[in-house]
């Protein structure tokens, strides 16, 4: 239940004992006093006197308000308080600094320990900082004294609205502190001395209305009573009017004699009904006149008229009329405002002294003054003029001349883009100084926005998030809040709220393409820049700061990919850490990760395919002469050999690929070749004509082996030839060769030229198959499976970038270094045994063939 604190009084206990007040066990009586003071007085007296004697109960039974009725009254008031939804306190005005107002945290249902963590704060609407809250105890106390008359003027109800805001979660409480009037203002007369002129011929019982005093307090503190100092000529008659203000009139009770007493001085005293009573006085100086004995009289003593505010100057309000029973100049009347008419009336209205017309002179503002009370005097023009008086009550009617006012208090800016719907963005208060429908205000924002206005309390609205927002789509919203009243015509006011959207790391870095392809020549310089990758992140600040790294994995024989390449974390540049060797690595595929600096961080990956291009960095390697026979020595050539007789072969291999591994054979000195020649691509040495004895017993040939690279690399081999007459020696040498050599397998090879396009680079792949025939023989088994034996022919040596490890054995089990088997499909032929199972083989430095 929300409890209400009230102002102290002689019959009212309050909570703070240390301030000199009493405490009652029935806390409901505190609220009862504010709404039902008579019931509260009875309850309090009952609690006090029931302890002294049982007779108090008898008094209770005889009282018109029984116990059951009182209990029902208390329960009714308690239920009313529970449904009010607002904490209200009452406080006397002019309370000193530090005066206890109420246990605000307790009454709001908040724990004192959570005030600071929840950022407890209090805002006073349109007022000074009159109140503060002790965050250690949760007590609301007076910060500076409140002058009720200064804050609220003459309004009967004076309250200061407070807003209490706490976070985690955000809650808003509305607190109303009623400022109760105390009698701190004495009645005041406009002047200190008032001159009255009364003819000595004035009849007994004549009345002379007097301007009353004014008390700025309200309620009983502003109700005045008047009295006149003791005298034998005048008495004071006080009449109570409908507005509870007393009208004091001097009544002549004894005839005046100017010759005896020409002047009377009386003290006119006004006393209010406050506790304690305060008084104000004015000196009445009454001058006794002779002759003219009839005063002007108005046809009514009080006139009531209405006029719209903002009425144009010169508009007639009312025409007054007074009459005088005298004759001649004594009956001629002039009109004038009374002596006590305030300057605000004289500034707003003009009174024609001859006609009695009151016209608008200045600006009329309902929000400033709603009622003018004008005292008008009618004075005749006799030798001893006499005066009559009347009151004009002029009511100003409201028109819709004030546009609504907007006050925006931002609370949660900027708004995170992941904020849930219902998040409070700002508090908006609207007000209109007009009254009635002119003061009723509706608040709205444009449609099609992810926000909505929610009415919270009276003229307070909350701007809340209605749906999810995305900073990458809209980074900020400019919301025009419009307040419009219900007047005719209606007036409006607007205020613009700029709501920025704060970024949240909800976008991972993204690369513009899924795969990057780069071609790098082998033997590259360590640290050379290979390529650059770039990823973008639509977030901002640290959420968009991208750093790059390589995704670690093993390459080849458990070598980490980071040993080959490195990625610059900020630029995305990829550098080679070591030279690439095409003979060891043809393709390096790895992934680069782009990670932002948000929390939690997000990342994206891209695949990089690095193709190593072959360079002509290996010269042909030539086998030692005679290695084909098993023992070194010269080649034996019979003198009877005819043209085209094959006498030997030069064997060489190049570990490069493509043109760089395609070998060419030629005699280094063509003039020294004699009757011999060497096959350009086979390396076979054969006769060009029939041999003669004149050719000598021996020949020595220097064979040059070159590849087709740029620049071309070469090697030389020296071959010794011995010419013999006995064919048996040649046959014996041939038998030894046949016993040590393995037959070769026939291959039918075709020439294929393929042009492939990869990443905009045209690669010409030339595959040359030349049909060769070698001596047939059995298949050779080496390693775990079958290997197809291919002899070197006119094709020479050739290799392909993708290889598989196999060992190829020829002749007496030695590794053949110049043989290549291509992956491209072989023609289906029964002569090949199993078609299409050729492996891509390359020799290594140990003589093994690897794929």
N, C-alpha and C positions, 0 to 999 in steps of 0.2 A: 504493500500500500504506500502511495506517495503521501508523505506527511507535510503539512503546511505549518510554517512558523508564523506567529502573529505578534503584534505589538503588545508590549507589556502594559498592564493597567493594575490598579489596586486589587482587582479580583482575579487577575490572570497570572498563573505561574508560567515560567518558561524553563528552557532546558538548562541554562548555565547557572548553577548554584553560586559560583564564585563571583557573579556579578550582582549579588544582593537580592535575588529573586527566590521565590519558593518553588518547589517541585511537587507535582501531583502524580499519583500513581495512574490516574486515568488519562492517558495521552490523547485520547479522542477528544477530551474537553478542550484541548488547545485549538483544534479545528472548529469546535462548536462555537467558541466565542466570536469568531469572525462572522459567521453566518447568522447565528442565533444568540445574541448577547444575553437575552433574558433567560434562556434555558441554561446557558453556561453559568450565570450568576446563581441560579437556583442549585445547579449541580455542585458548584463550589461550596456554597453555604451548607448544603447537605453533608458534604464530606467533612467540613470543619466541625459543625455543631453536633454531628452524630456521635463524636467521641466524648462530648461533654455530658450529654444527658440523653436519656431515652425520649425525653419530651420532644426532641427535634423530629423524631419519627412521626409524632402526632401532628406536628406542624406540617410535615410533608404530606400526610394523608389529607389534611384540610386544604392544602394548596390546590389551586385550580389545575396545575400541571402535575399529574400523578406519575409514579415511578414507571409504570408500564408505558405511559405516553412518552416520558423522557427517554426511555430505552429505545423505543421505536424511532424517536427523533434522532438519537445518536447513530443508530444503525443506518437510517436513511442518509444522513450526512456522510457517513463513512463510505457507503456505496457510491455516493456522488463523487467523492474525492478519488476513489479508485478508477472511475471511468473518465476522469478529466484528462489523463495523459500528460499532465504538465505539473512541474514542481513550482509551488508558489510560496513565497515568504512575505512577511509583513515587517516593516521596519520604520520606526519613527524618523522623521527628517532631522537633520542636523546631528545625527549620531556620530560620535567621535571615531577617529581612526582606530582600527582594531576591534571595533564592536562586533561581537558574535552575531552572525545572521542565521546560520544553520549548518548542519552537517551534510554538506552537499553530496559528497561521495557516497555516504551511507544512503541518503534519500534517493540517489540515482541507481542504487544497486551495484555500485562499483567498489572494488577493494582498494584500500588506500595504497597498498603495495604496487598496484598496477597503474597508478596514475602517471608516473614518469615514463615507464616503458611504453605505455600506450599514447604518449605525447598528449596528455591532457591539456587542453587550452580552452579559454573562455573569451568570447567576443561580446561586447556590448553594442547594440544597434543604435547608432546615432547619438550616443551619450559619451560622457567622459568616463575615465576609468575609476568609477566610484567603488567598485568591488574587486576583491582579489581572493584567490583560493590558496590556502596553505597546502602544498602538495605533500607535506609530511603527515598531515592529519586529515586532509579532505574537508577542512572547515572553510566555509564562506564567511569573509569578514569585510568590514567597511574599510576601504582604502582612503577615501576622502569624504568629508561630510556632504550630504545631499540637501540642497535647498529646494524644497518642494515647489515653492512659488516660482523659482527660477526655471525649474525643469518643466513643470506642467501648467503653470499659471493658475487659472481658475477652474480647470477641469475637475469634475468631482472625483474621478478615479485617476490616480497617478501611479503608473507602473513602469518599471525599467525592464525591458526584455533582454535576456542574456541567452547566448547560444553556447552550449558546452559541446566540444568536439573531442572525440577520442578515436584513435586508430587501432588497427589489428584486432578485430575488424573495425571499420569506420562506422561510428554511430554519432548521432546528433541529438542532443537533449535541449529542450527549451525550458528555460527557467524564468519566472516572472517574480520580480521583487516589488511589492506594493509599498510605496512611500506614503506613510500616514502623516497627516498634518498634525503639527503641534502648535500651540498658541504662542508663536514667536513674533507676531506682528500686531502692534497696537493700532487701534483705529486712528485714522488721520483725516483731519479736515483740510480742505484745499487752502484755507487762509488761516492766519492766527487771530485776525480781528475782522468782525463782520459788522458793517454799518447798516442800521435800519432807521428809516424815517417814518414816524407814525404821527398822524395828525391828532391834535388834542380833542378833536371832535369825533374821534373814532368811538363807535358804540361798544358797550361792554359785550363781551363774548366774541369780539372780532378775532379772527384767526390769522396768523402770519406763518405760513409754511416755511420751514427752515431746511436748508440743504444738509443732508446727513453726511456722516463721516464714511470713509471707505476702509474696509479691512481686507487685506490681501489673502488672509487665511480663508479656509472653506469650512462648511459644516457649521457646527455650533460655535467654532472659534470665530466665525465671521458674522454671527447674529449679534446685533447691537441693541442695546437699550440706552435710552437718553434720560438725562435729568438736568434740571435747571437749578442754579443757585437760589437760595431762599430770598424772596422779595414779596412785596405786597401788591404789586401791580399785575404781574404776569404769572401764569401757570403754564405747564407744558402738557400737551395732550399728544400721546403717541398712539398711532394707529398701525396695525399690522396689515400689510398688503399681500397680494397673492404670491409675490416673489419673495416672501419672508423678510423683506426689508421694511423696517419700520419708518413711518412717515411722522416726523415730529413737527408739531405746530405750536407756536406761541399763542396763548389765549388771554385776551385782556380781561382781567377780573375786577379791575378798578379803574375808574375814569382817570384819564391823564390830565394833568394841569401843567401846561408848559411854564407858567409863571412860577409855580412852586418847584417843579423839578424838570428842567429843560432836557436833561439827559439821564439815561439809565444805563448802568454797566452791569451786565449779567454774565455768569460763567456757564457756558453750554458744554456739558460733559457727555461723551459717548463711551460706553463700557461693553466689551464683548463678553461672551459666555464661556470663554476658555478657562482652563485650569493651569496656572492662576489667571485671574482676570486682568486684562490690560485696558487702559483708558486713554482717551484723547480729548482735548478741550479746545474751545474757541471762545474768544471774547466777543460778546454781543454788545455793541454800542448802539443804543436806541435813542434817536433824537426825536423829540416831540415837536410836531409841526402844527401850524395853525391853519385854518380855513378849509380848503378842499377836503371834503370828508367822504367822498365816494371813490372807491378804487375800481379800476376796470375789472370786468369778470369775463372769463372764457365760457363758452357754451358747454364745455365739459372739462373736467380737470385732467383727464389722461386721454391722449390720442394714441392709437396703435395703427401703424401703416407698414406696408411691405414694399421693398424695392429690390430689383435684381442687381446683383453685383455687375460691375463694369458698365453701369448705366451712363449714358453720355452726359457730359457737363451741360448744365442749364436745364435739365429735366425737372419738371415740377414734381415735388414729393407730396406736399400738403399745403393747404392755405388755412391759416388760423384766423379765428375771429373772436374779438373781445368787445364788450360794450361797457359804457360808463353812463351812469344815471345823471351825472352832472350836466350842466348846461355850459355852452360857450367853449372857451378854450379848455375848461376842465374836463370836457368829454372827448377832446381830440387825443387819440392814442397813437403811441409809437411802440414798435415791437423790438425786442432785443433778446439775445441769449442771456441766460442767467449768469451770475458772477462765477458760479462753480462749473460752468460747462468747460470740459477739458479741451486742450488744443486740438486733439484728434478730431473732435466734432467740428470745431471752427474751420479746420482744414478741409473737411469733406463736404460741408453744407454752407449755404448762404441764406441769410434771413433778410427779407425786404422789410425794412423798418416801417414803411407806410402801409403795405398791403398784408403783411403777415405771411407771405409766401416763402416756403422753404424749398430751395432748389439745390440740385447736386452741383457741387463745386469742384471736388477732387475725385480721386479714384476710390471706388468701393471694392473691397476685396473680402469675400466671404471667409476665405482661409485666414484672414487677419482679424477681422471684427465681424461677429454675427449680429450683434445688437447694439444700437446706439440709444442711449437714454438722454434726451435733450430737454433741458429746462428752459422755458421761454417766459419772458416777462412782458406784460403789457402795461405801459406807463402813460398816465394822462399828462396833458400839458398845462395843467393848472398851476397857479402860483406856488402852491405846495402840492407837487405831483404825488399821485398815489399809484401803486403798482399792484397788478394781479398776475398770478403765475399759473402755468400748466406744465404738464410733462408730455413729451412726445416719445413714444417707444417705437423706434424704427428698426424693423427686422430686415436684414439683408438675406436675400434668397440666392442659393448657389446656382451657378451655371458652369458648364463644362469648359473651364478656361485653363485647366492645368493638365498638362500631359503626364502620363505615368513616368515614374523615375525607376531606373534599374541600377542595382548595385551587384557587381559580380565579384565573388571571392573564389579564386582558383585554389584547388586543393591538390589534385593529382596530375600535375603537368611536368614533363610530357607523359603521354599515355603509352605504356609498352604495347607493342603490336600483338603480344600474346595475352593481353589483359582479357579476362573473361567478361561476358555481357553482364551488365549490372554494376560495373565499376563506376564509382562516382567521380566525375571529372571536375565539376565546379558547383558551387552553391550560388543561387541567384535569388535576390530579394527584390520585390517590386512594391511600389507604393504610389498613391495618388492623393494629393491634398484635397481633392474635391470630396463630396459626400454623396450618399445614396448610390444610384446607378452610375453617376459620374465618377465615383471612386472605386467601382468594381473593375478589377483588372484581370485580363486573361493573358497568358504568356505562351508563345509559340516559337518554333524554329522551322526552317525550310524542310520540306520532305526530302526523301532519297538521300538521307544522311544516316550513318551508322550510330546515331545518337538519338536520345529522346529526353523530354522533360517530364519529371515526376514531381507532382505537388507533394510537399512534405508537411508544412504547417502554415496555416493562414496564407500569407502572401510570400511564402518561401517555396522555391523550386530547386530540384537537384537535376543537373545535367548529367545523365548516366550513359554508359556505353550500351547500345542496343544490340550490336552484333560485332563479330570479329573484324579487326582491321588488319591491313597488310601494308607495311611501310614501303615495300618495294612497288606497290601500286599507287598509293597516295601517301606522301610523306607528312602532310599536315592538312588540317581542315580549318577553314574560316567559317565559323558558325555565327549567323546573324540572329540574335535573340530579340524578338519583338514583343513589347507589352502594349496592349490596347485596352482602353476603358470602354464602358458600355454607355457612354453619354451620346447625345445626339446634337451635332455630329460627334463621332468618336474621335479621340486623340490617341496618338501612339508615340512610342519612343523605342529606340533600338540600340543595341550594343553588340559589338563584334567581339567574339572570343576566338583567338587563334589557338588551336589545339595541335601541337606537334606530336607526331608519333615516334616513339623511341624504338630504335632498331633492336631486334632479337636475332641471335644467330640461328636462323632457320633455313639457310641456303648453303649447300655445300659448294666448294669450288668446282667448276666445270671446264673441261677442255673443249676447244672448238671442233675437234675431230677425235675419233676413237683410237686411231693408230697413226703414229708418225713413222715415216720410212726415210732412212738416210743411207747413202752409199759412201764408204770411206776406203780410200786406198790403203793397202797394207804399208807397214813401215812409217806410219804417221808419226809426227813429232809428239813426244809426251807433253801433255798439257794443252794440246791443240783444241780449239773450239770445234765441236762436231755439229751441233744444232742447238736450237733453243725451243723450249716448250713454254706455253703460257696458258694459265687458267684464269677465269674471271669469277668473281663472287659479287652478286648484286647487293649484298649487305654493305654496311658502312663501318668506318673506323676499324677497330681491331677485328671486328667480325668479317671484314673484307680483306684484311692483311693476309696474303697467301705466302706460305713458305713451301719450298719444294725439297723432296728427298727421293732417293732411289729405294725401291722395294727390294730388300735383300733376298737373294737366292743363290744357289750354287750353279756354277757353270763348269762343264767338263769334269775334271778330276777334283771335285769338291772345292773349286776356286770360287770365292764370293764374287758376285757381279760388281761389287764396289771396288775390287782390285783392278777392274778394267776401265770403269768410267766413274765420274763424279758429277753431281748436280749442284749448281750454285743455289743456295736456299732462297735467295731473294729474287734473282733475275730469271731462274729457270734455264740458264746456260748449261749445256752438257759438254764436258771436257773428257778427252781420252787420257787416262793416267799412264798408259804404256803403249808402245807400238803394237799394232795388230799384225799377226802373221797369218796370211791367207792359208798357208799350208797346215796350220794348226786350228784355225777358227774361221769359218766362212760366214756364219750368221750369229749375231748376238741379239737375243730378244729379252727385254727387261721391261719393268713397269716403273713409272715415275708417279709419285704421290704428291698431290697438292693439298695442303692442310691450312685452314684458316686459324686465326688466333682467338676465336670466340670461346665461350664457355657454355656448354661443352663444345670442343672443337669438332668441325666436320671436315671430311676429306673426300677427294675424288682421284681416281687413278686413270692413267693413260698408258697404252702399250707402245713401246718404241722398238722398231725392227731396224737393226744396224747390219747392213750387208758389207762385208769386207771384199774389196776388189783386188784381184791379183796384180802384182807388179813383177816385172821380169828381173827378179833378184837372185836367181839360181842359174848358174852355168850348167851346161850338159856334163854329165859324169860318164866317162868312157871306161868300159871293163878292160882289164889288162889283156893284151893280145895272147891268144892261145888258151884263154880260160875256157873256151868252149870244148876243147879236147881233153881237158882234165890235166894236161901238162903243158907248160910253155914251150915254145919252139916255133920255127918258121913253118909256113904253109907249103906243102909239097905240091908242085904243079907238074903233070906229065907234059913232055914236049909234044906229045901227040894230041893235046887238047885243041879243040877247034874253037871257032868264035862263039862267044856266049857261055863258055864253060865257067861255072861258079867255082871259085877257088877258096873263098873265105867270106867272113862277115865281121863287120865292126859293130859292136854292141854299145849303145849309150842310152842314158835316161835323164830326163829333166823333171825335177819335182814341182816345177811351176804348172800352170794350167793353161788350156786354150792355146792360142798362138805362141805364148811364151814357152810351151812344152813341145811344140811341133818342131822336130829336128830335121835338119838337112845335112847330107853328106857330100863331100867333094874332095878331090885331090888338091892338096894345098898348092903344089906346083904342077900345073897341067902338063908342062913339057916333059916332066920327069916320070909321067905315068907309063910311058912305053905302050905295050900291047894290053894294058889293063885299064879298067874303069871301075868306078864305085857307083852303086845305085843311089840316086838322089835322096830317096826317102827310106830305102831299105837298108842301106849300109853294106850290101853284098858286093864283094869284089869279083869281077868276072873279066874274061878275056874279050878283047875287041876284034881279034883276028887269030888266025892259027899261029902258034908259036914257032920260032925258028931258033937254031943254035946261036945265031948272031945276037939274040936277045940276052945272052949271057947266062951264067949259071944261077944267078940270083938277082932279085929285084928288091928295092926298099921303097915303100910308099908311105908318105905322110898324109893321113886322112884328117881333114878339118870338119868338125861337127859343129853346126851353128843352129840356134833356135830362131824363131820368127818374132821375138820380142822387140821392143823399142826402148833402148838400143839393143841390138842383138848381142848375145853372149855366145862364146864358142869354146871348144876344147879340141885337142889334137890327139891322134893315135898313130903310132908307127907300126906298120905291118911288113914283115920280112917274108919274101916268097923265094922258094928254091925250085929250080927247074930240074927235073929228073927224067932219065930216059926209060927207067923200068916202071911199067904200069903196076907191077906187083907191089912195089913200095907204096904207091899211092893207094892201092886197094887195101894193103895192110893198115895204113893210116886211117883209111875210111872205116875199116872194121872196128878199129879202136874208137873212132868217133861215134860209130853207130852203137857200140856197146855202152858208151857212156851217155849218149843223148837220148832224150825221150822224144817220141814222135809228136808232131804237132797236130792239132785238130783243124780240120777244114772249117773255114768260116765264109759265109756269103754275106757280104756287107754292101749296103747301098749308101749313096750320098744324100744327106738330108740337110737342108738349110732352113732354120726356123728363125723368124724374127719375132721377138716378144717385146711387149711394152710394159714397163713397170715404173710407176710414179713419174711418168713423163719422160723417162730415159729409155731410149731404144737400145736393147742389147741384141747384138747379132750373135746367135749361137750357130756355129757351123759344126756339124757332125759329119765326119768323113768316114764312110765305110767302103773299103775296097775289098773285093773278093780275092782272097788269096787261097792258095792250095799249098798245104804242107803234107809231108808224109803221114799217112794215117797211122794211128796207134791207139792204145788204150787210154781210158780216162785216168787221171792222176788224182788220188785222194790225199787231201792235206787239211788238217783241222777237223772240226766237227761235222762238216758236210761236204758235198761235192763242189769242186771248183772247176770252171770251164777253162781250159788252157787255150790261150790265144797267142800265136806267134807274132813277132814283130815283122811287118811287111812294108809295102810301099807307103802305108799310112804313117809310119813312124810312131812316135809316142804322143798320147793325147790324154787329157784328164778332165774331170767334171767336178764342180764345186762341192756337191754333196756326195759323201763317200761312206762306205760301210767297211768295217774291219774284216779282212780275210787274208789268209796266207796262200800264195800261189806257188806251187812247186813245179819246176821244169827240169828236164834232163836228170842229172844225178842228185836231185833233191835240193839244189841250190835255188835261192830266191831269184826270180826274174824281175829286174828293176825297170825294164822299159816296156812292160805290158800294161795296157789299160783296157778295162771292160766297161762299156757305157751303159747307163741306165735306159736310154731310149729303147723302145720295143724293137726286138729283132724280128725279122720276117720268120713266120712259122715254117719250119723245115724239118723234115725227118732226119736230115743229116746232123742236126744240132743236138739231137737227143731230146732234152727238155727245153722247149722254146720259152723265151721270155723270162728266164730265171737268172739272167746275167747280173752280176753285182758291180757296183761302181767301186773300183779299186785304185789305190794310189800307193806308191812305194814310199817307205820312210828311210831314214838314214841307215837302218840296220839291214836293209834288204828285204824286209817284209812288206807285203802289200796290204794297206789298210783302207777301209771305206769309211 
